[in-house]
Amino acid sequence: MTEQPVIVQKISWINLCPWVLIFKTFSIAAGTGVLAFALVGVLLSPLGWIISENLFLEDANNRSVQLTEIVENNRSPYRSVFAPASSSDSLTVQVSGVALQGPQLVFRQIERPFEFVFSSDVSLREFAYFVFGGIWTVIVWSFAGLAIVRISLLRLTRNERIGIDDGFGFATANWKTAVGAVGIPLLAVLLLCIPGAMIGLLMNFEFGAFMAAVLWGFVLLFGGLVALLLLGLMFGWPLMVASVGCEGQNAFDAMTRGYAYTFQRPFHYAFYTLVAILIGSFAWVIIGSLTQGVIDMSSWSSSWGANISQPDRFDQIATGVDGNGDELIGWGQTGHSVLHFFNSLLKTLAAAFLYSLFWCMASAIYLVLRFNVDETEMDEIFLVDEKRTYQLPPLKTDSNGIPQIQKTATVESVESSSVEAATPENE
């Protein structure tokens, strides 16, 4: 029997390699809708940190070098993502000796305040600063990130484009759920720390120190539960927001999905994250370098004319300081402020793209992990319009006892209007 040759005409890369879905996020991240929400989040985040700084932190002269750098990053919508890549950062990927940073910069900026919250090296004022700013950050990105996730998920699953108004409506209705999904583990951590604090009070007495040592096994038990919760939350919080956008679930279900996907497929999650970091970092190298290049070339060409009267006149306008080290006054200072505004605006737009890329990639990774863990098809997503129920029309018995369909007022009005439309007008 002769075997017929099989000709492969098309390969479904999504089924063969589901992680290629991450590559589709670039075009989505550059869309107007997601960029608009990312820009809102980028602009709103520093406001909460500025308020927290004025409420809780001492004068700038009394701050450490590390705290000063963190505060300056939190004040700016773009400074943290334009900072030079540090090879000592655990999230930095080294390629041929070059430190690549991209979407992980967004992850670090949102997650880092909570590292200081659980650090013993911060003062009470600094602790309050990070708590207030961290809560503000969670609220801002639970709204803006959820809107981006919703738009991205509909494009990835159904190739459906929705407008800014639809994304805004979904985020308005569900942002509290996203906050709750992230907040439930933090609340559980707080409750689990209470027994340790109570045992710690015993250490203020001589015999109490002995009793605390005896009970130290219980402290270790609760500490292990806290560490497990924080570990899952650290890597699973983007999945929790994506779960709310994809499934339309309550906060508890979204939280459990985030933990389940993180702990059940840790190596898959790590691989997908590495792919996202690599391709996202190369994208950010292009966008970030292009943004800085536009500013540098504009400054270079303008310096030709500005430096005719003075060799460093453009540098004075750019820095706002004259040749004697004094601040410019009058129109010179105004020119410096306007110049700084436009340069900052361009960098803020570039930073918004990186944030939108982060949330779009988080959406794609969620879909792939859901396919691996729950074997749910890629195109399944919660649709708001399909949540309504459908019932049979009401029945009414006529004079002969035969059931008839009872016409509602809406149907009768439609039928009457149809009859009137079909009747020719009298001359």
C-alpha positions in Angstrom: 0.0 0.0 0.0 1.4 3.3 -1.1 1.6 6.0 1.6 0.3 9.4 0.6 2.7 12.3 1.4 1.6 14.7 4.0 2.2 18.4 3.1 2.3 20.8 6.1 0.7 24.0 4.9 0.4 25.8 8.2 1.9 25.5 11.7 0.0 26.7 14.7 2.8 28.2 16.7 0.4 29.1 19.5 -0.4 25.4 20.2 3.2 24.3 19.6 4.9 27.1 21.6 2.3 29.0 23.6 4.9 31.5 24.8 5.1 33.1 21.4 1.9 34.9 22.4 4.3 37.2 24.3 5.6 38.6 21.0 2.1 39.9 20.1 2.2 42.3 23.0 4.4 44.8 21.3 1.8 46.1 18.9 -0.8 46.1 21.7 1.4 48.1 24.0 1.9 50.8 21.3 -1.9 51.2 21.0 -3.5 54.5 21.9 -5.8 53.1 24.6 -3.2 51.2 26.6 -0.7 54.1 26.3 -3.4 56.5 27.6 -4.0 54.4 30.7 -0.3 53.8 31.2 0.3 57.6 31.0 -2.4 58.2 33.6 -0.8 55.7 36.0 2.7 57.1 35.4 1.5 60.6 36.2 -0.6 59.7 39.2 1.9 57.5 41.0 4.4 60.3 41.9 1.5 62.4 43.5 1.0 59.9 46.3 4.7 59.6 46.9 5.0 63.4 47.1 2.2 63.6 49.6 3.7 60.7 51.6 7.1 62.5 51.6 5.6 65.7 52.9 3.6 63.9 55.6 6.2 61.5 57.1 9.8 62.2 56.0 12.2 64.6 57.7 14.2 67.3 56.0 16.1 66.2 53.0 19.4 67.0 54.7 18.9 64.3 57.3 18.3 61.5 54.8 20.7 58.7 53.8 22.1 58.5 50.3 20.0 55.4 49.5 16.7 57.0 50.8 17.4 60.2 48.9 17.8 58.3 45.6 14.6 56.3 46.3 12.6 59.5 47.1 13.9 61.2 43.9 12.8 58.2 41.8 9.4 58.2 43.4 8.9 61.9 42.7 9.5 61.5 39.0 7.3 59.6 36.5 10.3 58.5 34.4 13.5 58.8 36.4 13.5 55.2 37.7 13.2 53.6 34.2 15.9 55.9 32.7 18.4 55.2 35.5 21.6 53.5 34.3 21.4 49.7 34.4 23.1 48.2 37.5 24.8 44.8 37.1 24.3 44.2 40.9 20.5 44.2 40.5 19.2 40.7 40.8 16.6 41.4 38.1 19.2 42.5 35.6 19.9 40.1 32.7 23.5 40.2 31.4 24.1 39.7 27.6 27.7 39.9 26.4 28.5 42.0 29.4 25.7 44.5 28.8 23.0 44.8 31.5 19.6 44.6 29.9 16.7 46.2 31.7 13.1 46.5 30.5 9.8 45.3 32.0 11.5 44.3 35.2 12.1 48.0 35.9 8.3 48.4 36.2 8.1 45.3 38.4 10.9 46.7 40.6 9.3 50.2 40.9 5.9 48.8 42.0 7.3 46.0 44.2 10.3 47.7 45.9 8.5 49.8 48.5 7.2 46.7 50.2 10.7 45.4 50.5 11.4 48.4 52.8 8.1 47.9 54.6 9.3 44.5 55.8 12.9 45.7 56.5 14.1 46.2 60.0 16.5 49.0 59.0 13.9 51.7 58.4 12.7 54.2 61.0 9.1 54.6 62.0 8.8 57.7 59.7 10.3 55.8 56.8 8.0 52.9 57.4 5.0 55.1 57.3 6.3 56.7 54.1 6.7 53.4 52.3 3.3 52.1 53.6 1.4 55.1 52.4 3.2 55.2 49.0 2.9 51.5 48.5 -0.8 51.5 49.1 -1.2 54.4 46.7 0.8 52.6 44.1 -1.3 49.5 44.4 -4.5 51.5 44.1 -3.3 53.5 41.0 -2.1 50.4 39.1 -5.0 48.3 40.1 -7.1 50.7 38.1 -4.7 51.7 35.3 -3.1 48.2 35.0 -6.5 46.5 35.1 -7.7 48.7 32.2 -4.5 47.8 30.2 -4.9 44.1 31.0 -8.5 44.1 29.8 -7.7 45.8 26.5 -4.7 43.5 26.0 -6.6 40.3 26.9 -9.4 41.0 24.4 -6.9 41.5 21.7 -4.9 38.4 22.6 -7.9 36.1 22.9 -10.6 37.4 20.5 -8.6 39.9 18.4 -11.2 42.4 19.5 -10.4 46.0 19.9 -12.2 48.0 22.6 -12.0 51.7 23.2 -10.8 53.8 26.1 -14.3 54.1 27.4 -14.8 50.3 27.6 -11.5 49.9 29.4 -12.3 52.7 31.8 -15.7 51.2 32.5 -14.3 47.8 33.3 -11.6 49.2 35.5 -14.1 51.4 37.3 -16.2 48.4 38.1 -13.5 46.0 39.1 -10.5 47.9 40.5 -11.6 47.3 44.1 -11.5 43.5 43.3 -7.9 43.9 42.1 -6.9 45.8 45.2 -8.5 43.1 47.3 -6.7 40.3 45.5 -3.4 42.0 46.4 -4.5 43.2 49.8 -5.8 39.8 51.2 -2.3 38.3 51.5 -1.0 41.5 53.1 -3.7 41.4 55.6 -3.0 37.7 56.3 0.7 38.6 56.8 -0.3 41.3 59.3 -2.4 38.8 61.3 0.3 36.1 61.3 2.8 38.6 62.6 0.7 39.3 65.7 1.7 36.0 67.6 5.3 36.8 67.0 4.9 40.3 68.3 3.2 39.0 71.4 6.0 36.6 72.1 8.5 39.3 71.4 7.0 41.4 74.3 8.1 38.7 76.6 11.7 39.4 75.7 11.6 42.6 77.7 11.8 40.6 80.9 14.5 38.2 82.0 12.3 35.2 82.6 10.2 36.3 79.6 13.3 35.9 77.3 13.5 32.3 78.4 9.8 31.8 77.7 10.1 33.4 74.3 12.9 31.0 73.5 10.8 28.1 74.5 8.0 29.3 72.2 10.3 30.2 69.4 9.2 27.1 67.4 5.8 28.7 67.0 7.4 32.0 65.9 9.3 30.0 63.2 6.1 28.3 62.1 4.2 31.6 61.7 7.3 33.2 60.1 7.4 30.4 57.6 3.8 31.0 56.6 4.5 34.7 56.3 7.5 34.0 54.1 5.5 31.7 51.9 2.7 34.2 51.5 5.1 37.0 50.6 7.0 34.8 48.2 3.8 34.0 46.3 2.7 37.6 46.4 6.0 39.0 45.2 5.8 37.0 41.9 2.1 36.5 41.6 0.6 40.0 42.0 0.6 40.7 38.2 -1.2 37.5 37.6 -3.9 38.4 40.2 -4.6 41.7 38.3 -4.6 39.8 35.0 -7.0 37.2 36.5 -9.5 39.9 37.4 -9.3 41.2 33.9 -9.7 37.8 32.3 -12.1 35.9 34.5 -14.2 38.6 36.1 -13.7 36.8 39.5 -13.9 38.0 43.0 -10.8 39.0 44.9 -10.3 35.7 46.7 -10.5 33.6 43.4 -8.1 36.0 41.7 -5.7 35.7 44.6 -5.8 31.9 44.6 -5.2 31.7 40.9 -2.1 34.0 41.2 -0.7 31.7 43.9 -1.6 28.5 42.1 0.0 29.5 38.8 3.1 30.7 40.6 3.7 27.6 42.8 2.3 24.9 40.4 4.4 26.0 37.4 7.4 27.8 38.8 9.8 26.8 36.0 7.3 27.6 33.3 6.7 31.0 34.9 10.4 31.6 35.2 10.9 30.7 31.5 8.1 33.0 30.3 9.4 35.8 32.5 12.9 35.4 31.1 11.5 35.5 27.5 9.5 38.7 28.4 12.6 40.3 30.0 14.8 39.5 27.0 12.5 40.8 24.2 11.2 43.6 26.4 14.7 44.8 27.3 15.7 44.9 23.6 12.5 46.9 22.9 13.4 49.3 25.7 16.9 49.7 24.5 15.5 51.0 21.2 12.7 53.2 22.7 14.9 54.5 25.5 17.9 55.2 23.3 15.7 56.8 20.7 14.1 59.1 23.3 17.5 60.1 24.8 18.9 60.5 21.3 16.1 62.9 20.3 16.8 65.0 23.3 20.6 64.9 22.8 20.5 65.7 19.1 18.0 68.6 19.7 20.3 70.0 22.4 23.4 69.6 20.2 21.8 71.4 17.2 20.4 74.2 19.3 23.8 74.7 21.0 25.3 75.8 17.7 23.3 79.0 17.8 23.0 79.5 21.6 26.8 79.3 22.2 27.6 82.1 19.7 27.5 84.8 22.4 28.8 82.5 25.3 30.6 79.2 24.9 28.3 77.5 27.5 25.1 79.4 27.0 23.0 76.4 26.1 24.3 74.5 29.2 23.2 77.4 31.3 19.7 77.3 30.0 19.5 73.5 30.2 20.8 73.4 33.8 19.2 76.7 35.0 22.6 77.8 36.5 24.8 80.6 35.1 28.6 80.5 34.8 29.1 81.7 38.3 27.0 78.9 39.8 23.9 81.0 40.6 20.4 80.2 39.4 19.1 82.0 36.4 16.5 84.6 36.9 13.8 86.2 34.8 13.2 84.9 31.3 16.3 82.7 31.5 14.8 80.7 34.4 11.4 80.5 32.6 13.2 79.2 29.5 14.9 76.5 31.5 11.6 75.4 33.1 9.8 75.2 29.7 12.8 73.3 28.2 12.8 70.9 31.1 9.0 70.4 30.7 9.2 69.3 27.1 12.2 67.0 27.7 10.3 65.4 30.7 7.2 65.0 28.7 9.0 63.0 26.0 10.6 60.8 28.7 7.3 60.3 30.4 5.7 59.1 27.2 8.6 56.6 26.7 8.1 55.4 30.3 4.3 55.0 29.7 5.2 52.6 26.8 7.3 50.5 29.1 4.5 50.3 31.7 2.0 49.4 29.1 4.4 46.7 27.7 4.8 45.3 31.2 1.0 44.8 31.7 0.5 43.5 28.2 3.2 40.9 28.8 1.7 40.0 32.2 -1.6 39.4 30.4 0.1 37.0 27.9 2.0 35.2 30.6 -1.3 34.7 32.5 -3.0 33.2 29.5 -0.1 30.8 28.9 0.1 29.7 32.5 -3.7 29.2 32.6 -3.4 27.0 29.6 -0.6 25.0 31.3 -2.3 24.6 34.7 -6.0 24.5 33.9 -5.9 23.5 30.2 -8.2 26.4 29.4 -8.2 27.4 25.8 -6.5 30.7 24.9 -9.6 32.3 23.5 -11.7 31.9 26.6 -12.4 35.1 28.4 -15.1 36.6 30.6 -17.4 38.9 28.5 -19.5 41.5 30.3 -22.3 41.4 27.6 -22.7 37.7 27.9 -23.5 37.7 31.6 -27.2 38.3 31.1 -29.6 35.3 31.2 -32.1 34.3 28.6 -35.6 32.9 29.5 -38.5 31.5 27.5 -41.3 34.0 26.7 -44.3 33.9 29.1 -47.3 31.7 28.1 -51.0 32.6 28.4 -54.0 30.3 28.0 -56.7 31.4 25.5 -60.5 30.8 25.8 -60.1 27.3 24.4 -57.5 26.3 26.9 -54.6 26.3 24.4 -51.4 27.9 25.6 -50.3 30.9 23.6 -47.2 33.1 23.7 -47.9 36.1 25.7 -46.7 39.2 23.9 -44.9 41.8 25.9 -45.5 45.5 25.5 -42.2 45.8 23.7 -43.0 43.1 21.1 -46.5 44.6 20.6 -45.2 48.0 20.0 -42.6 46.7 17.5 -45.3 44.7 15.6 -47.6 47.6 15.5 -44.9 49.9 14.1 -44.0 47.3 11.5 -47.7 47.1 10.4 -47.9 50.9 10.1 -44.7 50.9 8.1 -46.0 48.3 5.7 -49.4 50.2 5.2 -49.2 52.7 2.3 -50.0 56.2 3.2 -53.4 57.6 2.1 -53.2 60.1 -0.7 
